[in-house]
Amino acid sequence: MEIRLHNTKTRRKEVFAPIDPDNVRMYVCGPTVYDRAHLGNARPVVVFDVLYRLLRHVYGADHVTYVRNFTDVDDKINARAEVTGRSIGAITEETIAWFLEDMGALGALEPTHAPRATRYIDEMIAMIEGLIAHGHAYAAEGHVLFSVASYDAYGALSGRSVEDMIAGARVEVAPYKRDPMDFVLWKPSEPGLPGWESPWGRGRPGWHIECSAMAGALLGDSFDIHGGGNDLMFPHHENEIAQSACAHPDGDFARIWMHNEMLQVEGKKMSKSLGNFFTVRDLLDEGIPGEVVRLVLLSAHYRKPMDWTAAKRKEAEAHLRKWYARAASGQDGAAPHDGVVAALTDDLNTAGAISEIHQLALDGDASTLRATLQFLGLMGRDVPDWAVTPAADLSDWEDRLASERARAMDTKDFAEVDRLKALLTSAGVEVRMSKAGVELIPGPDFDAAKLEEDA
């Protein structure tokens, strides 16, 4: 089965050919653990969870290695500890547990490895020593910095020149830097802050070296896929490539780079200042099921902006209720629908996959629908409890409209069909008619009272 993925580095869709089909390897940048994950943090988790599921389906669950890290040493964590008076260890342990719980509620599988940066300090120090030895880094005033000028391909991932990157980024100017673009690999730690002994004194790693060291330790000098949000493309991923390519010149680091677009809320950037910022836990505590959040996140292609709206949330819940009602009579053990798998093999076309599910729910096999929902992480072994509760039942209206439509096809008189469609639409119902039949979806403004008058 051929998988095609868009490679950010080459700016084109490529046929995926793993280095070793018996060990397909993927690395995705994980969270900095100082607070609850917000909805934007959840998008890459869900996107690359779908890719993980697809790779397992194609190559076998035992032949895919997925690494997603936890950054548990960072100035944001230090600041949180200072403000709260809690220990750094307590904050990171709690936040990691929160993250796993919240992402699990969204149907995300746990990766093969979830390394913590603080457990790979020795690997980071060794990598930095190698970069210094080969002229790609230098020590200065307790810091170690990567020399960007030593790597000719710097900027290839983002497609920007060094001059453009300087203009578009907040570049720290420091007297110990040889060049403004040079970035920190190691920095000194003051008393009271996390620190480890190193050849350059007591200190802690810079952000970028963490992922390079952990990816190298767990996946090797060359692996298949590196993913993350497009906000990480520069400087984080650009710096990862530079230091890894210089540390392991015979390796490829990541062959394919994938980046998801950002998330909006009701058409605006999510921010605390706009009052539209919320965490995954906020949504779950409001009673919004994780499966609903997941379906909304998958409704747009990962390389396009995702707009979270109340209307989309309610529509997703209505779709899932209908799908579950159909899948409930199915048996476990079937294969996922070929059309859904085919859509995902085309650069994770989740919107196309969802369209296939709509058709499958209308005229497909219940066991196949069940397996397909499970494959996409939209259903566990059983229909979730929340979906068993009563919802708007429009089955009689579907039968009525289908009957009138069939009659109209013979008489060529569609007046009653048009009247029923207008009535349903005015009541906030989305009317879908195809060769497979009639499907009615109650929208966010559904008003059953408008239909009772005509019942």
C-alpha positions as CSV (number, residue, x, y, z in Angstrom):
1,M,0.0,0.0,0.0
2,E,1.5,3.3,-1.1
3,I,1.6,6.2,1.3
4,R,2.2,9.7,0.1
5,L,3.2,12.5,2.5
6,H,4.0,16.1,2.0
7,N,7.6,16.8,2.9
8,T,8.1,20.3,4.2
9,K,11.8,20.2,3.3
10,T,11.3,19.4,-0.3
11,R,7.9,21.2,-0.6
12,R,6.3,18.4,-2.4
13,K,4.3,15.2,-1.8
14,E,6.5,12.1,-1.8
15,V,6.0,8.4,-1.8
16,F,6.9,7.2,1.7
17,A,9.7,4.6,1.5
18,P,10.9,3.7,5.0
19,I,14.5,3.2,5.7
20,D,13.7,-0.1,7.2
21,P,10.1,-1.5,6.7
22,D,10.6,-3.7,9.8
23,N,11.3,-0.6,11.9
24,V,9.5,2.5,10.7
25,R,10.6,5.4,12.9
26,M,8.9,8.7,13.7
27,Y,9.7,11.5,16.1
28,V,7.2,14.3,17.1
29,C,8.0,17.2,19.4
30,G,6.1,17.0,22.6
31,P,5.0,19.5,25.3
32,T,7.0,21.6,27.7
33,V,5.4,20.4,30.9
34,Y,4.5,23.4,33.1
35,D,0.7,23.7,32.6
36,R,-2.4,22.0,31.1
37,A,-2.3,21.4,27.3
38,H,-4.5,23.8,25.4
39,L,-6.5,22.9,22.3
40,G,-3.8,24.0,20.0
41,N,-1.3,21.6,21.7
42,A,-3.8,18.8,21.0
43,R,-3.8,19.2,17.2
44,P,-0.4,17.8,16.5
45,V,-1.0,15.0,19.0
46,V,-4.2,14.0,17.2
47,V,-2.7,14.5,13.7
48,F,0.4,12.4,14.3
49,D,-1.7,9.8,16.2
50,V,-3.6,9.2,13.0
51,L,-0.3,8.8,11.1
52,Y,0.9,6.4,13.8
53,R,-2.2,4.4,13.4
54,L,-1.9,4.4,9.6
55,L,1.8,3.2,9.8
56,R,0.8,0.5,12.2
57,H,-2.0,-0.6,9.9
58,V,0.3,-0.8,6.9
59,Y,3.6,-2.1,8.4
60,G,2.3,-3.9,11.5
61,A,2.1,-2.6,15.1
62,D,5.4,-4.3,16.1
63,H,7.2,-2.6,13.2
64,V,6.6,1.1,14.0
65,T,8.6,3.1,16.6
66,Y,7.0,6.4,17.7
67,V,8.9,8.8,19.9
68,R,7.2,11.9,21.5
69,N,9.3,13.7,24.1
70,F,8.5,15.7,27.3
71,T,10.6,18.9,27.8
72,D,10.9,18.9,31.6
73,V,13.8,21.4,31.9
74,D,12.9,24.9,30.7
75,D,12.7,28.5,32.0
76,K,8.9,28.4,31.9
77,I,8.9,25.5,34.3
78,N,11.4,27.4,36.5
79,A,9.2,30.4,36.5
80,R,6.1,28.4,37.4
81,A,8.0,26.9,40.4
82,E,9.1,30.3,41.6
83,V,5.5,31.7,41.4
84,T,3.8,28.7,43.0
85,G,6.5,27.8,45.5
86,R,6.3,24.2,44.4
87,S,9.2,22.0,43.4
88,I,10.1,21.6,39.7
89,G,9.8,17.9,40.0
90,A,6.3,18.1,41.5
91,I,5.2,20.4,38.6
92,T,6.6,18.3,35.8
93,E,5.3,15.0,37.2
94,E,1.8,16.4,37.7
95,T,1.8,18.1,34.2
96,I,2.9,14.9,32.5
97,A,0.1,12.9,34.1
98,W,-2.4,15.6,33.1
99,F,-1.1,15.5,29.5
100,L,-1.4,11.8,29.2
101,E,-4.8,11.8,30.7
102,D,-6.2,14.6,28.5
103,M,-4.7,13.2,25.3
104,G,-5.9,9.7,26.2
105,A,-9.4,11.2,26.4
106,L,-9.0,12.4,22.8
107,G,-8.3,8.8,21.7
108,A,-4.5,9.3,21.3
109,L,-2.4,6.2,21.7
110,E,0.7,6.5,23.8
111,P,3.9,6.5,21.8
112,T,6.4,3.7,21.9
113,H,8.8,6.0,23.9
114,A,8.0,9.2,25.8
115,P,11.5,10.4,26.8
116,R,12.1,13.1,29.3
117,A,14.8,15.6,28.5
118,T,16.3,15.4,32.0
119,R,17.1,11.7,31.5
120,Y,19.2,12.3,28.4
121,I,21.6,15.0,29.7
122,D,24.7,12.7,29.2
123,E,23.7,12.2,25.5
124,M,23.3,16.0,25.1
125,I,26.7,16.7,26.7
126,A,28.4,14.1,24.4
127,M,26.7,15.6,21.3
128,I,27.8,19.1,22.3
129,E,31.4,17.9,22.8
130,G,31.4,16.4,19.3
131,L,30.1,19.6,17.8
132,I,32.9,21.6,19.5
133,A,35.6,19.1,18.4
134,H,34.5,19.4,14.8
135,G,34.3,23.2,14.8
136,H,30.5,23.6,14.8
137,A,30.2,25.0,18.3
138,Y,32.3,27.0,20.7
139,A,32.3,27.7,24.5
140,A,32.1,31.2,25.8
141,E,31.5,32.5,29.3
142,G,29.9,29.3,30.6
143,H,27.8,29.0,27.5
144,V,28.2,26.7,24.4
145,L,26.8,28.0,21.2
146,F,26.3,26.4,17.8
147,S,28.0,28.3,15.0
148,V,25.3,28.7,12.3
149,A,27.9,29.9,9.8
150,S,29.5,26.4,10.0
151,Y,26.5,24.8,8.4
152,D,25.9,25.8,4.8
153,A,22.4,24.4,4.5
154,Y,21.0,26.4,7.4
155,G,17.5,27.7,6.4
156,A,16.7,24.9,3.9
157,L,13.7,23.6,5.9
158,S,12.0,27.0,6.3
159,G,13.2,28.2,2.9
160,R,14.5,31.5,4.2
161,S,17.9,33.1,4.1
162,V,19.8,33.9,7.3
163,E,19.1,37.6,6.7
164,D,15.3,36.9,6.5
165,M,15.4,34.8,9.6
166,I,17.2,37.5,11.6
167,A,14.6,40.1,10.4
168,G,11.7,37.8,11.3
169,A,12.8,36.5,14.7
170,R,13.7,37.9,18.0
171,V,17.4,37.1,17.9
172,E,19.2,37.4,21.3
173,V,22.2,39.6,21.0
174,A,24.8,38.7,23.6
175,P,28.5,39.7,23.9
176,Y,29.6,36.0,24.0
177,K,28.1,35.3,20.6
178,R,30.3,35.3,17.5
179,D,27.2,35.8,15.3
180,P,23.7,37.0,16.2
181,M,22.2,33.8,14.7
182,D,24.3,31.4,16.8
183,F,22.1,29.6,19.3
184,V,22.6,28.1,22.8
185,L,23.4,24.5,23.3
186,W,24.3,24.8,26.9
187,K,23.9,27.6,29.4
188,P,25.0,28.2,33.1
189,S,22.6,27.5,35.9
190,E,22.4,29.8,38.9
191,P,22.0,28.4,42.4
192,G,18.5,27.2,42.9
193,L,17.9,26.3,39.3
194,P,18.2,22.8,37.7
195,G,21.8,22.1,36.7
196,W,24.2,19.4,35.8
197,E,28.0,19.2,35.9
198,S,29.6,19.5,32.4
199,P,33.0,20.4,30.9
200,W,31.7,24.0,30.8
201,G,30.6,24.2,34.4
202,R,27.3,23.6,36.1
203,G,24.5,24.3,33.7
204,R,21.5,23.0,31.7
205,P,20.8,22.3,28.0
206,G,19.4,24.7,25.5
207,W,16.0,23.8,24.1
208,H,17.0,22.6,20.6
209,I,19.7,20.1,21.6
210,E,17.2,18.1,23.6
211,C,15.3,16.7,20.7
212,S,18.4,16.0,18.6
213,A,19.9,14.0,21.4
214,M,16.8,12.0,22.3
215,A,15.9,11.3,18.6
216,G,19.5,10.1,18.0
217,A,19.5,7.9,21.1
218,L,16.1,6.3,20.4
219,L,15.9,6.3,16.6
220,G,19.4,6.5,15.3
221,D,21.3,9.0,13.1
222,S,18.7,8.5,10.3
223,F,15.0,8.0,10.7
224,D,11.9,8.3,8.6
225,I,9.6,11.1,9.8
226,H,9.8,14.2,12.1
227,G,6.6,16.0,12.9
228,G,5.3,19.0,14.8
229,G,3.4,22.2,14.5
230,N,4.5,24.7,11.9
231,D,5.3,27.2,14.7
232,L,8.3,24.9,15.4
233,M,9.7,25.1,11.9
234,F,11.9,28.0,12.8
235,P,13.9,28.2,14.9
236,H,13.5,24.8,16.6
237,H,13.4,22.4,13.7
238,E,15.9,24.4,11.7
239,N,18.3,24.2,14.6
240,E,17.7,20.5,15.2
241,I,18.7,19.8,11.6
242,A,21.8,21.9,11.8
243,Q,23.2,20.4,15.0
244,S,22.2,16.8,14.1
245,A,23.6,17.0,10.5
246,C,26.9,18.4,11.9
247,A,27.1,15.9,14.7
248,H,26.3,12.9,12.4
249,P,27.5,13.9,8.9
250,D,26.9,10.4,7.6
251,G,23.3,10.3,8.8
252,D,20.2,11.9,7.3
253,F,18.5,12.8,10.6
254,A,14.8,12.9,9.5
255,R,14.0,12.2,5.8
256,I,10.5,13.6,5.8
257,W,9.4,16.6,7.8
258,M,5.7,17.2,8.4
259,H,4.1,20.3,10.0
260,N,0.5,20.9,11.0
261,E,-1.1,24.3,10.7
262,M,-2.3,26.3,13.7
263,L,-5.7,26.4,15.3
264,Q,-8.2,29.2,15.6
265,V,-11.3,29.7,17.6
266,E,-14.4,31.1,15.9
267,G,-12.1,32.6,13.2
268,K,-9.6,34.2,15.5
269,K,-6.3,33.3,16.9
270,M,-6.7,31.6,20.3
271,S,-5.3,33.9,23.0
272,K,-6.0,34.8,26.6
273,S,-6.4,38.5,25.7
274,L,-9.3,37.7,23.4
275,G,-11.0,35.5,26.0
276,N,-11.1,32.5,23.7
277,F,-8.3,30.5,25.2
278,F,-9.1,27.1,26.8
279,T,-7.4,23.9,27.6
280,V,-8.5,20.4,26.6
281,R,-9.5,19.8,30.2
282,D,-11.8,22.9,30.1
283,L,-13.7,21.3,27.2
284,L,-13.8,17.9,28.9
285,D,-15.0,19.4,32.1
286,E,-17.8,21.2,30.2
287,G,-19.1,17.8,29.2
288,I,-17.8,17.8,25.6
289,P,-16.7,14.2,24.9
290,G,-13.2,13.6,23.8
291,E,-14.4,11.8,20.6
292,V,-16.2,15.0,19.6
293,V,-13.1,17.1,20.1
294,R,-11.1,14.6,18.1
295,L,-13.6,14.6,15.2
296,V,-13.6,18.4,15.0
297,L,-9.7,18.4,14.9
298,L,-9.7,15.9,12.1
299,S,-12.4,17.7,10.0
300,A,-9.8,19.9,8.4
301,H,-6.6,18.8,6.6
302,Y,-3.6,19.0,8.9
303,R,-1.8,21.5,6.6
304,K,-4.7,23.9,6.7
305,P,-5.8,26.1,9.6
306,M,-8.3,24.5,11.9
307,D,-11.2,26.6,13.2
308,W,-12.9,25.4,16.3
309,T,-16.4,26.6,16.5
310,A,-19.5,25.8,18.6
311,A,-21.3,24.9,15.5
312,K,-18.7,22.4,14.4
313,R,-18.6,20.9,17.9
314,K,-22.4,20.3,17.9
315,E,-22.4,19.0,14.3
316,A,-19.6,16.5,15.2
317,E,-21.6,15.2,18.2
318,A,-24.6,14.7,16.0
319,H,-22.5,12.8,13.4
320,L,-20.9,10.6,16.0
321,R,-24.3,9.7,17.5
322,K,-25.6,8.5,14.2
323,W,-22.4,6.6,13.4
324,Y,-22.5,4.9,16.8
325,A,-26.1,3.9,16.5
326,R,-25.2,2.2,13.2
327,A,-21.9,0.7,14.5
328,A,-23.4,-0.7,17.7
329,S,-24.8,-3.7,15.9
330,G,-21.5,-4.5,14.3
331,Q,-19.0,-7.1,15.4
332,D,-15.4,-6.6,16.3
333,G,-12.6,-8.0,14.1
334,A,-13.5,-6.4,10.7
335,A,-11.0,-4.4,8.7
336,P,-11.3,-0.7,8.4
337,H,-13.0,0.6,5.2
338,D,-10.7,0.7,2.2
339,G,-11.9,4.1,1.2
340,V,-11.0,5.6,4.5
341,V,-7.5,4.0,4.5
342,A,-7.0,5.2,1.0
343,A,-7.9,8.8,1.9
344,L,-5.3,8.7,4.8
345,T,-2.6,7.3,2.5
346,D,-3.0,10.5,0.5
347,D,-1.1,12.8,2.9
348,L,-3.5,12.1,5.8
349,N,-6.6,13.4,4.1
350,T,-8.8,13.2,7.2
351,A,-11.5,15.3,5.6
352,G,-11.8,12.8,2.8
353,A,-11.8,10.0,5.3
354,I,-14.7,11.5,7.1
355,S,-16.6,11.9,3.9
356,E,-16.1,8.2,3.3
357,I,-17.5,7.5,6.8
358,H,-20.6,9.4,6.1
359,Q,-21.3,7.2,3.1
360,L,-20.4,4.1,5.0
361,A,-22.8,5.0,7.7
362,L,-25.6,5.3,5.1
363,D,-25.1,2.1,3.1
364,G,-22.2,0.2,4.5
365,D,-21.6,-2.8,6.8
366,A,-22.0,-2.1,10.5
367,S,-18.9,-4.1,11.4
368,T,-16.8,-2.3,8.9
369,L,-18.1,1.1,10.3
370,R,-17.2,-0.1,13.8
371,A,-13.7,-1.1,12.8
372,T,-13.2,2.2,10.8
373,L,-14.2,4.3,13.8
374,Q,-11.9,2.3,16.0
375,F,-9.1,2.6,13.5
376,L,-9.4,6.4,13.5
377,G,-9.5,6.6,17.3
378,L,-13.1,7.8,17.3
379,M,-14.4,4.8,19.2
380,G,-13.1,2.3,21.7
381,R,-14.3,-1.3,22.1
382,D,-17.8,-0.1,22.9
383,V,-20.0,2.8,22.1
384,P,-19.2,5.5,24.7
385,D,-21.7,6.1,27.5
386,W,-22.4,9.7,26.5
387,A,-23.6,8.5,23.0
388,V,-26.1,6.1,24.6
389,T,-28.1,9.0,26.1
390,P,-31.1,10.1,24.0
391,A,-30.6,12.7,21.3
392,A,-32.8,14.1,18.6
393,D,-34.4,11.2,16.7
394,L,-35.1,12.2,13.2
395,S,-35.5,8.7,11.7
396,D,-39.2,9.2,11.1
397,W,-38.5,12.4,9.2
398,E,-35.8,10.7,7.2
399,D,-38.3,7.9,6.2
400,R,-40.9,10.5,5.4
401,L,-38.6,12.6,3.2
402,A,-37.2,9.5,1.5
403,S,-40.7,8.3,0.7
404,E,-41.8,11.7,-0.7
405,R,-38.6,11.9,-2.7
406,A,-39.2,8.4,-4.2
407,R,-42.8,9.5,-5.1
408,A,-41.6,12.7,-6.6
409,M,-39.1,10.9,-8.8
410,D,-42.1,9.1,-10.4
411,T,-44.5,12.1,-10.6
412,K,-41.9,14.8,-11.2
413,D,-43.7,16.8,-8.6
414,F,-41.2,17.9,-6.0
415,A,-43.3,20.4,-4.2
416,E,-43.8,18.3,-1.0
417,V,-40.1,17.4,-1.0
418,D,-39.1,21.1,-1.2
419,R,-41.6,22.0,1.5
420,L,-40.2,19.3,3.9
421,K,-36.7,20.4,3.2
422,A,-37.5,24.0,3.9
423,L,-39.3,23.0,7.1
424,L,-36.4,20.9,8.3
425,T,-33.9,23.6,7.4
426,S,-35.9,26.3,9.3
427,A,-35.8,24.0,12.3
428,G,-32.0,23.9,12.2
429,V,-31.6,20.5,10.5
430,E,-29.0,19.9,7.7
431,V,-30.6,17.9,4.9
432,R,-28.4,15.5,3.0
433,M,-29.8,13.5,0.1
434,S,-27.8,11.2,-2.1
435,K,-28.3,8.0,-4.1
436,A,-27.7,6.1,-0.8
437,G,-30.6,7.8,0.9
438,V,-31.6,10.7,3.2
439,E,-29.6,11.8,6.2
440,L,-30.7,14.5,8.6
441,I,-28.2,16.2,10.9
442,P,-29.6,18.4,13.7
443,G,-27.4,21.5,13.9
444,P,-26.5,23.8,16.8
445,D,-29.8,25.7,16.5
446,F,-32.0,22.7,16.2
447,D,-35.6,23.5,17.3
448,A,-37.8,20.4,17.6
449,A,-40.9,22.5,18.3
450,K,-40.9,23.7,14.7
451,L,-41.3,20.1,13.5
452,E,-43.9,19.1,16.0
453,E,-46.5,21.3,14.3
454,D,-46.1,19.3,11.1
455,A,-45.7,15.9,12.7
